[in-house]
Amino acid sequence: MPEGDSLARIAVALRPHLAGRTVTLARARLPGPVISKVVGRKIESVDTAGKNLLIRFDGGLEIRTHLGLHGSWHRYRPGEPWRRPVSRASLVLEVPGAVAVCFDAPVVELFEARAEPVHPTLGQLGPDLLAEQLDLDAAVTRFTEPEQRHRPIGEVLLDQRVVAGVGNVYKSEVLFLEKIDPFEAAGRLSRPVIRGIVSRARELLQFNARPGAAAGRVTTLDPRTSARLAPTQLWVYRRAGRPCHRCGTLIKSAPQGSDVPRTTYWCPNCQRPSG
C-alpha cells in the first residue's frame, strides 16, 4: 500500500498538470455521487492527507482517492495510449493538455469540502507526519492515550487515527532503527522514546518524499553506509530469514494487527523487549 511519501510524490507530479485548469471530462467506475459534477470546474489544488489524495475544485467540491494495496495514478497527454486497460480505471479527469487516470483504487468519492472536518475518514486522521507544521508533542500524546496503552507499538504506529502517513514498510523500518520491539505495549514506552519513533518516521517520510527521490523506491539506510549494503535499501522489511545488517541475527516476521493483519519484520536481537 502506498505510504505518505508516495502520495506526496504523486501530488507533486499531478499538481502542475491539474491545478488551475478546468475539467473537461470526468468519470468514475465506482458507485457514488456523480463525478461529472466537477466538469466545468477549475481544480484549485492537489493535496494529500496521510495516505489520501485530495483534489479540490472551485465551488467547494472535493474528490478523495485512496489507493489501497494496488492503486496508482498515471498522467497522459491527450490521445496518448494508456499503459493499463480502460476497465481498470477507477477515475478519469481530463483537463486541457493532460489526462489523469487513477487505476485500481478501492476508494473514489466526491463530497463537499466543508464536510471534511466531519468526514468519517479524514476527520479521524491523526497529525500528518508530512505536514509542513507538525506539533510533535501533540503527536506523541496520541500514543499515550488510555486506549493505546495496551496495544503493541507496531499496531499503534500503523493506526492512521494516531498519526497519518506511516505504512507497513516504515512501521518495521522505524522500529528497527529505534531498537524497539514491535510487539511491546505502547504504554511501556516513555515519551522520549515515542518522540524518537515519531521523529524518525517523519524524517524518513520527508527524505523519501523529497524532489528527486526515486518513485516507488523507499530508502531507510544511512546514505553513508547504504552503498556497502547494496542492493537492499531497507534494514528489515521483507528480509525474513536473512541476516540483520547490524548483528547478523536472522530477521523474523509475523502477522500483526487484529482487523487487517499486516506482516511485521524485526531483528530479535536488536529489538529485544524491554525488561
N, C-alpha and C positions, 0 to 999 in steps of 0.2 A: 504494500500500500504506500503510495507517495506520501512523504512526510512534509513538514512545514517548509523545509528548504526547497523541495521540489516544486511546491505550489508557488513559492516566491519567484523561482526562476521562470515558471510558466507565465505568471503575471507580468514579469519584466518583458518576456518575449512577445506577449499578445498586446500589451499596452500601446506601443507605438502604432500598431495597425488598426486598433479598435477605438481607442479613446479619442473623443472629439468628432467621430464620424457617425453618420446617420444610418440606421439599419434599413436595408432594402429588402431583406428576406430573413425569416426566422421560422424554424420548425423544430419540433422535438418528437422523440419516439415515445417517451413515457407519458402516461395519462396525467392529467392535472390541469391547472389554469392554462388558457390558450396562449402559447408563447408568441403567436403572431401579434399580440397586443403591443409588442415592442417595435414592430415595423413602423418606420417613420419617426422614431425617437432617436435622439442623439445619445451615444454612450458617454457618460460623464467620467467613469473611472473603471479600472480593472484592479481589484484589490484582493487580499487574502485575509482570512481569519482562521488561524490554525491550519487545518487540512482542507478548508473550504475556499473555493474561488468565487468571488463576488463581482458581478458585472452590474454596475448601477447606471440607470438611464434617467434622462430628464423626465420630469413629470412624476417622479417618486416611485418608479418601478425598479425591481432588482431581481436578478437571476442568481441562484446559488447552485453550484455543482460540487459534488463530492465524488472523487474518482474511485473510491473503494479499492479493491485489490488489482483490478485490471484496466481501469480507465486511463485515458490520455487525451491531451489536447494537440491538435495539429493546425497549422496555418498554411493556407494555399493561396496562390494567385487565382483570380477568376479564370475558369476554364482549365486549370491545371488538374491532371488526374490525381485522384486520392490514392493513398497508399493502403487503404483498408476498404472493405466493401461498404457500400452505402447503407446496407442493412444494419451495420454496427454503429451507425451514427446516432448518438443519443440527443445531440443538439447541434444545429447548424445556424450560424449567424453570418450573413453576408453584409458587407459594407463596401463602399466604393474602394476598389483596389485590393480587397482581401476577403477571404472566406475562412472563418474559424470553425473548426469541427471538433466536437467533443465525442470521442468514441468510448463505448462500453461503460459509461458512467451509470451507477445504480441510482444516483440522485441528481435530478434536474428539476428545479422548482422556481416558479415565478411568484413573487409576493410584493407587497408594498413595503418600501424601505422603512417607513415609520414603524412597522411591526417588528423590526429587527431586535429591539431590546427584549421583546417577549416571545421571540421565535423559539420553538421547542429545542432547537439545537444551538443556534447562535447565541441565544440569551443565556444559555447554561455554560458557555465556554469559560474556562479559566483564563488567566493572563496569557497573551500570545507572546511566546518567547522570542519572536522575531519583530515585535513591535519596537519602533524607534525609542519610545519612552516606556520602560518597564519598571514597575515598582517591585523590586526584588524582595523586599521584606513582606509585601502582601502575598507574593507568590509562595514564599516559604511558609507563611502562616497557613495556607491552604493544606499543606502537607501535615500540619499538626492539629487539624480539627478533629474532634472526637470520632467522627465516622471513618477517619482514615487510620487511626492509631493501630488497629489490629490487622490491617491489610498489608500484604507484602509490598515492599517499596517498589518492586518491579511492576506491580499492578497499578499502584498509585501514580507512578511516573507516566504510565501509558493512558491514564484517565484524562480525557480532554476537558473534563469539568474542573480539574485541578490546575493543570497548565496545558495550554494548547500548542500543538506543533510537533510533539515528540511521538515517534512511531517505534516499531519493533526494533529497527536497526539501532537507533540512538539509545533506546532503553538498555539494550545489552552492552553497547559500547561505553556509555556514560558510567554505568555502574561498575564496569571493569576498571575504567580509568580512575574512578574514585575509590576502588578497592572495597566495594560494598556487596555483600551477599544479596542477590536479587530477591531472595525469599525471606529476608529479615523484615520483621514488622516495622512499619514506618514509625510507630510510637517509640521504638527503641533507639532511634537516631536523634542526635542533638540538632538544634537549629543550625549551628555552624556546619555540621555535616550535610544537612539538607541544603543549606545555602551553597555549599560546594557542588552538590549534584545539579541544582538548578543553574548555577553559573556556568558549569561545564556544558550542560545541554544547550544553553543559549550560545555559548562560544562556538560549539561545533555546528549548530544550525546556521549561524551567521557566516562561518567560514565556508560552508558548502553552498550558501545562497549568494555568495559574492559574485559580482560580474566577472565572467571569465571562468567560473567553476565548470567543470565538465558535467554536462547534463546526464543524470542517471547514474553518476559515479560518486558515491559518498566516500570521503577520506576522513578517518579519525586518527590516523597515526601522526606523530610529531614529524613535521616536514624535515627535520634534521636527521631522522632515522629511517624514514619510510623507504628510501632507496635500498637500504640494506635488507628490508623485509619484502621487497617486491617479489611476486606480482600482487600479493594481497595488499589492500588498502585499509583493512579492518583488523581489529585485535581479536575478537571472539565470534562475531556474528557469522553464522553458517560455517563454523570451523570445528564442529563437534568431532571428537576423536583425533584431532590434530594437536600438536604440542603448542602450549602457550608461548607467545613471543617473549614473555618475560622470564618464565621459570621452567618451561619445558613440560609442565604437567599437562595431561590430556584435557582438552576443553570438553565440558559436559553440556548437554542440552536437555530441556524438559518442558512440557506444556505448562503454561501459567495463565491463570485467569479463569473465572467461573462462567461468565457469559459467553465470550468468544475466546477460547484458549489460544494463546499465541506462544510460539516456541521461544524460550529464553535460553541464551548461551552465556556460560560463565566459566571461570577458572576456579576450581575448588580449593586451590592453594592460595592464589592471590586474593580471593574474595571469601575468606573464611567468616563464618558467623561470629558476631561479637559475643564475648563471654565464653 
